[in-house]
Amino acid sequence: MPGAEFTDRIGESSLPSPVAWHEKPAIRQVTWRATLVGLIIGSLVLVSNFQFGLQTGWVSMMSMPSALLACSFFRRIWPLIFPKDPPFTDVETVYVQSMAVAVGTGPLAYGFVGVIPAIEKFVTREESGYSRDQGQLFTVGQLIVWSSALAFFGIFFAVPLRKQVIVREKLPFPSGNATAVLIAVLSGSEILQEVSRRELLQMRNRRLDECAEVLRPEDDDDSSEHESEHELVHSFEQRRDSNTLRSEETERDAYGKNISVLSKTFTLSAAYTITSYFLPMLRSIPLFGKYASRTYLLDFQPSPAYIGQGIIMGLATVSYMLFGCLLGWCVLAPLARNREWVPPDADVDDWERGAHGWILWSSLSIMVVDSVVGFMVVTVKSIVNFWLVSDKAQLLADYWDDSFESMLLEEERVINSRRNTNASGPQNTIRLVYAEDDHEVAPEHLVKYTTVICGLIFSSVICIVLIIYLFGVNIIPIYAMITALLIALFLSVLGIRALGETDLNPVSGIGKISQLIFAVIAPRNHPGSVLLNLVAGGVAEAGAQQAGDLMQDLKTGHLLGASPRAQFVAQILGATWSVFLSSIVYICYNKVYHIPDKQFRIPTAVVWVDCARLVTGKGLPKNALECSLILGGVFGGLSLIKNCCRDRHYTWLKYVPSGVAVGVGIYNTPSFTFARFAGGLASHIWLKNGKHNLNAKTKLIVFSSGLILGEGICSMINMLFTNFNVPHF
């Protein structure tokens, strides 16, 4: 039909041409300049994440700020140094941000803000199976061994799932999508728009209205209709090109303004960070009075970085965190203190005897229940969907095809497809079938199945060998590590799907689920059961973190036409660099600061060790069990409602709090939560009247990036001041 043909051509006119999109992966992306810039940006993000991770346990992928910095560096700085170099490309920027994310998330992926400080600071000699003393620090060599064990297997977990979750299911991955849009805006390029046929028809109607004044059909026969449609498409393309040329100058002006905003916010944040060293009172302002500050830590820290984090998180998440903060520090802590469930003479921030340690169990209960309920709902939905499908044989064939197709030899797939063309009846278990709206790069740009299988086996063996070498086979038996890797593989799939659908990679919840599962598998009388539980949870968290990071980056690359193989290389190189840099930076923090202290409370480490003690049979403080059970039951029900109704997009669902966010609000001190809420509220007000304005969202990204990076990077200057005993005012 002419109308259908017109619709197809209109849809194609809004996208890069198929040939151009398929040729983009062939552009050289693994370049020495991109690798150098990626490592530099990733190192800055890593330092920033160490600062915030040790303070609050919050670590960000920072994919959008990394892409922004890459574009800025290549546009402004690189041409001054190498004026004869060819201009950078959007797919080269994807490679840079993929590497930067791999480097920058090392503090969380390798457990340097959770598992490692938990083992060093809180695990007693008895809990470690008499293999370590409490307070015994790891050497830099031991940290490198630990990081190397956890650094790579999660990457190989993700590769076989790319075909299913990105190409076929097209899970949104909101942050990955937003990063692609940001790179496209900054690079002046287009992204692949995956739309339904209904959306395509709506697009056709809108463009018909736009072009109605330019051309109109002269008669009603098919040939004239076909001709008028052809001219209509041509006219629209001319208008689009003209608009593009007219907007280039405006785009350059907007780019200059964004860089100016980034520089100013970075400078402001850096100035606050350095000033706060000389005036420590700026870190905790007692807005609610000295009694509330001294008794319940109700202070406000006007940290630009935490305000920037709140901007990125959004009002909904920071509101849940604020609710948790008020519940924990304004209800539960006074209740425990007034009823003398904690010793009256104990400091409020004492992890063992104080109110902070008491409310932590409620936080842990809420987060574990929320994670377990979410996991159960996803599992049940998958089983129900399977049994409701009429043609289960076809479903199994699709599952086999989707899960393992990227691991097959491309030559074999081509041969099999040719056989299917000339023969009748089923010839293969693997079917090479693509729907009309599926877009895939050429086979030579995919990661080969031999690489995936060999890498997965090698990285798993390395993980087992290095962990056993580090802690001893008596504490970490071989069967335990094999089981931990299998659990990590299974939970990584859950983490990828959760990140793709909700933009939240529940790595903390996945770690807790792994601890619960392992408590059932490993006997409680095993020597060093707490240490064993921590190591198993760390393995699961590392796998989920890396798999989710790579998959989100692959979504960005898919929309822009980048090479998946180049992104895979970026992830491997970035993880390798992060192994050494993360270990060195962690050693520096341990040498300079007496961790934990009031500045670096390492709350995530306390959550880890308390969860390990809970599941291995340690008792709770007075009445903490009853309170945890009540809150766990309430938030378990809320989590069940939220997860069951998520697909229906009810308006009232946004008022049902997330258990993980509430739990984070309870175990973090209020000063951090208040600052994040201020940022989320400011973001909401800014976008309230222009939520569909891409320029407004881009400015927010730029603004928050400068705030976060300024404080994170300048924290190294404060570390030097502390090391050389520079006096405070």
N, C-alpha and C positions, 0 to 999 in steps of 0.2 A: 504494500500500500504506500502511496506517496507520502501520506501523513506520517507513517511509521518511519519511512526512510528519512523524512525531514527531522523527526525527533532524534534519530540516531546521530544525524550530522550536526544538529544543534548541540547535542550533548558532547560530541567530540570537540566542537569548536571552543568549548569552555575549558578544555583540558589540554595538557601537552599532547601532541600527536603521538600515536602509539609507537611509531618508529623512534621519535625523539626520546620518549620515556624509556624504551628498551635500550637505547644507546647510552643513556646516562651512566649506567653501572660500568661501562667500559672506560669512562673518564678516569684518569689516574688519580687515585685517592690516597693510597699509601705512599705519601711523599715524606721526605725528611723534614720539610718545613712544617707540615701538618703534625708529624709525630712530635717534633720539638715543642710546638705551641701547645699541643694536647697535654704533654707532660707538665709543662709550666702551669697551665690553667688548672689541671688536676691537682698539682701540688698545693696551689693556693686554696683550692676547695678542701683538700685534705686537712690542711692546717686549721681552716675555719671549722670544719666538722669536729676536729678534736676538741676545740674550745667549747663548743656547744654540747657535744656528746658527753664530755666529762661533767659538765654542769647540770644538764637536764636529761641526758639520754637521747635527745632529738638529733638525728642526722638526716641531711637532705641530699638527694641526688644532684641537685643544682644543675640540671640539664639545660634549662633555659638561660640562666646566667652564664653558663659555660659557652653556649652558642653565641650569646651576645658579646662576650669577651673575645671570642674567636673572630667574629665579624669585625669588631672594632680594631683588633690587632692587625688583621690582614688589610684593612682599609687605610688605617692611619699610620701605623708604625712600620709594617713590613716594606711598603713601597719606598720609604725613606732609606732603609738599609739595603734593599735589593731592588732598585728601580727597574731592572730589566727582566725581573721574574714575571711570568704570566699571571694574570689576575686569578684570585682564588675562585672556587666554584662552590655552589651550595652543597654538593655531595662531599666535597672536601671538608666543609664545616661540620657535616654529620660525622665524619671520621674523627674530627677533633673533639667534638662534644662526647662521642662514645668513649674515647680514651680518657677524657677528663672525668667522666662519671666513674669509670673503672678505677681510676686512681683515688678520686675523692671520697668514695664510699668505703674505702678500706677500714677506717676505724670501726664501723659497724659490722662489716662482713667478716672481719677477723676477730671480732669480740673485744676490741681494745677499750670500748666504753662499757662493757658488761661482763663477759665471762672472765677475761684475764684479770681485771682488778678484783673480781669476786674471789678468784682462786688465791690471788696474792694477799688481799687485805682481810678476808673474812673466814676462809676455810681453815679450820683448826687442824692440828697435826693428826688427831684421831679421825677426823672427817676425810682426810686425804690418805688414809691407810698407812699412816706414819711414814709417808714418803716426802712430806714437805712440812716446814714449820710455818705457823701463821705469821704473816708479815715478810716472808721470804720472797724477794723479788726475782723475776726472771732476768737472765742476762740478755743482751741484744742478740746473741747467737741463738738462744732458745726461742726468742720471739720470732726470729726469722724462720726457724724450723716450724714453729706453730703456724705462722702465716702461710708458709709454703704448702703446708698440709691442707689448708682450707681454701686456697686461692683459686683453684681451677675447675674442680669437678662440677660446680654449679653452672659454669659457662657451658660445659658440654651437655648438661641436662636440658638447657633451653633450646639448643639448635634443632632437634627433631620435632619440637612442638610449633615451630614458626609457621609451617604450612597450615596447620589447623587453626590456630588462634588469630593469625593476622591475615592470611590470604583468603581463607575460606569463611571463617566465622566473622572476621572483621571486627573483633572486639575493639572498643573505642580507644582504650589507653589514653585518657584525657590529657595527661601531661606530655606524653609522646606526641600526640596530635598537636597540642599547643606549641611544642618546640618546633615541629615541622612548619607550622604557620609562621612562627617568629623568624625562622631561618629564611623562609620564602619571602617574607616582607623585607628583611634586611638585605637579601641577596637579589631582590628583584626578579625572582623566579616563580614558577607555578608549582603547585603540588597536585598529586593525584587525588581526585575527588571521587570517592566511592559513594554513589547515590543510588537509591532505588528507582525503578521505572516510574513510579508515581511522582517522585521528586523531579525526575527528568521531564515529565509532562508539565509539571508546574513551572519548571524553568523555561520550557518552550513557550508557554502562555505568557510569561512575563516578558520574554524577549520579543514575542510577537507584538505586544503592546508598545515596547520601546521603539520598535522599528516601523510601527504602523504609519508614522508620518513620512517615512522615507519612501517606501514602496508598497503598492497594493496590488493584489491579483486583478487582472483585467477581464478574464472570463472564467468559466467554471469547469472547463474540460480538464481531464487529467494532465495532459501535456503542459497546458499553460500553468496549472497549479504547481506542477513539478518545477517549471522554469522560474516562476515567481518565488518559490521557496528557495531555490538555488541562489537567486539574486538577493533574497532576504538574508541568507547566511553570509553571503559575500559582503553585503552592506554592513551587517553587524560587526564582522571581523574588521572592516576598515574603520568603523567608529571606535572599536575597542583599541586598535593600534594607535589611532589619533589621540584617544584619551590617555593612553600609556605614555606617549611622547610628551603630552602637555603636563602630565603629573610627575615627570622625572625630577624637575626642579623642586617641586613641592616635597617629593620623597627625600631629596638630599637635605632640604631644610629640616625635615622631621628627624632625619638621622642625626644631623648635627645637634639638634635640641636634645635628643635622647642621650647622646654622649655627654653633653653638658650636664644633664640631670644625673647621670651615673657618676661623673667626676665630683659634683657637689655633694651628693649623698655619701659617697665614699669618704670624702674629706671630713664631712660632719661626723660620721661614725668613727673615723680614725681619731679625730680630735677628742671625742667623748671617751674613747677607750684609753688613750694616753692620760687624759685629765683624771679619769677615775682611778688611775694608779696613785697619783699624787693626792687625790681627795677621795679616799675610800668611802666616805659618806654618800657619794653619788650612786653607789651600788645598792643602797638600801635606804630609801627615804620613808620614815615612819608616818605615812599619811593618816593612819587610823589611830595615832597616839603611841606613846612609848610603851604603855602596858601591853597593848595588842602586839606591838613589834617584839617586845622581849618575851612574851608568854606564848604567842602563837605565830611568830614570824610573819605577821601581816604587814609587809613592807611593799613598796613599789620601787622597781628598778627601771629607770627611764633608758633602758638599753636600746639603741637604734636597731641592733641586730634582731632582738626578740620582737620588736615592733615589725620589722621586715618579715620575720618568719610568720607572724600573725597575718600579714597581708597576703602571703602566699597560701597559708592554710585556709583562709576564708572565714566568714563570720560563723557558719554553722559549727565547724570543728572547734574553734576557739570558744564558742559559747558552751559546748559540751565540756570543754576543759575547765571553764570558769565555774560551771555547775559542780564539777568534781572538786574543785578547789574550795568552794563554799561548803560543800558537804563534808569534806575531810577536815578543813582547818577551822570552820566556824560552827560545826555541829559535832562531829565525832571526837575531835581533839578536846574541846571543852567538856564533853560528856565523860570521856575517859579520865580526864584530870579531876573533875568534880566528884566522880564516883570512886576515885582513888583506885582505878584499874591500872594506873601507872604510879610508880613511887612519886610522892609529892616533891622530893628533892632532886628528881632527875631533870636534866636539861631537856627542853622540848625537842631539840634536834638530835638527841641520843638515839641511835638506831636500835640499841638493845633494850633500854629501859624507858626512854622518853615517849612522848605522845606521837612523834613522827614515826618511830618504829611500830607503835601500836596501830595507827591508821594504815600503815603499809599493808597489813594483812587484809584489810577490807579492799584496798586497791588491787591487790593480787587476786583476791577472790573474784572481783568484778571482771578483771581482764581475762582470767582463765575461763570463766563461765561464758563470757561473750565469744571467745575464740572457739571453745568446744561446740557451742550451739551453732555458730556460723559454719563450722566444719561439718557438723551433722546435717544441717539443712542442705548444704551443697551436695553432700553424698546421697542423701535421700532423693533429692531432685534428679540427680543423674540416674539413679536406679529406676525411679518412676518413669522418667522419659524413655529409658530403654525398653521397659515392658509395655509402654503404650504405643511404641512403634510397631506397625503391622508387619512390615517386612524386615524382620530382624537379621536375616542373612545379608540383606542389602546394607543394613546399618553396620554390621560387623565388617563388611567389605569396605565401606566408607571409612570406618575407624582405622582399619589396617592401612588404607591408602593415605589417610590424612596424617597418621602418626609416623609412618616410616618412609613416606615417599621421598622426602628430602635426603634420605640415607641410601637411596639406591643409585646404582650406576646409571648415568644419563643415557649412555649408549644402549643399555638393556631396555630402558623405557621406550626409546625410539623404535627399537626392533620389535618389541611387544606391541606397540601401537600399530605398526605396519602389518603385523600378523593379524591383528583384530580387524583391520580394514579388509583383508582378503579372505578371511575365514569366518564361518558361521559358528555360533556357540561360544561359550566362555573358554578363552585360551590362557588367561592369566589370573593369578590372585590379585595382582596389582593392576589397577585400571588407570590409564592416563587420560583423565577426563577433566576438563575445565569448564566451568559455567561462563556465560557471556560476560559477567561483571567481575570475573576473577582476573587479576593482573599479576604476573610473575615475571621475574627477571630471567635472563638467559641462563641455561644450566651451568655455564662456565663460571658464573658469578656466585653460585651457591657453594656452601661448604660440603665437601665430598663425604660420603658415608664412611670411608676408611678413616678419615680424619676424626670423625665423631666417635666411632667405635674405639679406635686406638687411644684417642685422647681420654675417653671416659674410663677405659680400663687402666691406663697409665696413671691418671690423676687419682683414681680411687686407691690403687695400690700404694701410691706415694702418700696419700692421706693416712692409710692404715699404718704403714711402716713408720712414718715420722711421728705420729701421735704415740704409738707404742714405744718408740725410741725415747720420746720426751718424758713419758710418765711411767713406763715400765709395764711389762705384760701382766704382772700380778694385779695391777690396779686397773688397767685397760685391756681386757682380754680381746683376742682377735674376733671372736664371735660378736662381741659388743660393737666393735667398729663396723663390721659388715652390716649388722642390723641398723646402726645409726645411719649409714650411707643409704640403705634401702628406704628408711623412714624419710631421710632428707629428699630422696628422689620423689617419693609420693607427695610429700608436703610442698615441694617446689612447684608441682603442677597446680596445687591448690592456691599457692601464692601468686602464680602467674595469672590465673583466672581471676582472682580477687583484684589484682592490680589492673588488669585489663577492663574489668567491669566497674570498679569503684574508685580507681586512681589511688588506692591504698594497698601497699604491700604489707600484709600483717605479719612482718617478720618476728616481732616480739611475741605475738600470740602463737605463731608457729613454733617458736622456741619453747614456749610453755607447754604446748601440746606434745612436743617431742619429749619433754621432761616427764610428763604424765605417762606417756606410752612406755618410756624406758623404765619408769619406776615399776611397772607391771612385769616387764621382761627380766630386769636384773634383780636378783634377790637382795633384800634389805640388809642381810648379814654379810654381804660382800664387802671386803675391806676397801675403804675409800669409796663407799657408795655415793656420797655427796659429790665428790670430785668426778666420779664416773658420770653422774647425772648431768653435771655442768658441761663436761666435754661433749656428751651426746647432744645436748641442746645447742651448743655452739656449732656443731657440725650441721645440724638441721637449719639453723638460722643463716649460716654462711651460704648453703646451697640455695635457699629461697631468695636471699638478697641478690646474689649474683645472677640467678636465672631471671628474676624479675627485672633487674637493671638492663640486662642484655635484650630481653624481649621488648621492653619499652623503647630502647634505642632502635631496635629493628623496626618497630612501628614507625618511628620518625623517618628512618631510612627508606622504608617501603613507600611512604607517601611522596618522598622527594626523588625516588629512583636511585638511591645509593646501592652500592654493592654489599650484600649480606656478608660476603667473604671478607671484604675490607673492614667492616664493623667487627667481625669476629677477631681479626688480627688486632684491631684497636683494643678490644677487650683483653686479649691475652697479654699484649705489651703493657697496657695500663695496669693490669693486675700484678704483673711481674715487678714493675717499678714500685707499686704500692706496697708490696711485701717488704721491701727494704726501707722505704720512707716511713711507713706506718710504725715499724719497729723502732726506728731512730727517734721519731717525734715522741712516741710514748715514753721511751727512756728519758728524753729531755724533760717531759712533764714530771716524771717521777723523781728526777734528780733535783729539779728546781722547787717544786711544791711538795708540801707534806699532805699527800692525798690519802684519805679524804679530809677536807677542811671546809670552812664556810663558803669558800669560793667554788671549790670543786667537790661536790657532795657525792658524786658517782651514784645517783639513786638507782640507775639500771642494774648496777652490780649488786646492790642490796636486794633488789627484786629477784635477781637470778638465784642468789644463794638461799634466800628465804624459801623460794619455790622448791629448790632442791631439798632443803631440810624438811619442808612440809610433806612432800611426796615420799620421802624416805623415813617418815615416822616421828619427826621431832614435834614436841608439843608447842602450842601457841600460848601467848600471854593471856592473862586473866580476861575472860569474857570476849576475847578476840574471835574465838570460834563461833560463838552465837551471833555476833554482829556480822561476821563474814558470811555465815549461812543465810541470814536474812537478806543481806544486800545481794549475795550471789543469786538467790531465788528471784528477787525482784528484777535484776538486770538480765537474768537468764530468760525470763518471760518477755522482757522488752526486746531482747536480741532475737528471740523466736519470731515475734511480730515483725520486726524490722526486716529480717532476712526472708521471711515467707512472703511479705508484701512488696519487696523491693522492685520486682519486675512490673508491678502495676502502677508505679509512680503516683501514689496518692500524695496529695498536698500535705496532709497531716503527718506524714512520715518524718518530715524534717524536724518535727518537735519531739520525736522519740530519740533520746540521747544514745550515742555510741558508747558501749561499755569500755572499749579501749581508750577512747578520748577522756572519759570520766576518770578512769583509773590513772591515766597520766596526770590529770589535774589534781588528783589526791596525793600522789607520791612526790610530785614536784613542789618546791616551796612556792608560796603565793606570788612572790615578786616576779618570777618568770611568767606565770600565767596571766597576771594583770597586764604586763607589757604586750603579750601576744594578743590578748583580747582587744587592747587599744588598737593594735595594727589591723586586726580583722574588722573591727567596727569602722575604722577609717577607710578600709578597702570597700566595705559595703556602701558607705555614704558616697564614695567617689564614683562607684559604678551604678548607683541606684537609678540615675537618669540616663545612663548610656551603657547598659549592660551588653548591648550587641555591638558596641563601638570597639573595633579592634585596636584603634589608636590609643584609646583610654586604657585598655588592658595591657598593651605594650608598654605604656608609660609606667604602669604599676609594677610590671616586671622589672623594668630598668631601675625604678626608684628603690624597690625592695632589695634588688641585687646589690646596689651600692651600699645600702645599710648593712647587709649581712657580711659582705666581703670586707668592708672597712674595719669592722670590729674583729672579725675572725683573723684577718691577716695581721693587724696591729697587735693582736694578743701575743705574737712572738716578741714584739718590742717590750711589752710588759714582762714577758718571761725573762728577757735579758736584764731589765731593771731589777727584777727580783733576785736573779742569780748574782748580780754584783752589789746587792744590798743598797740600792739607791733609796734614800730616805723618803718617807711620805711627809706631806705637809701637816 
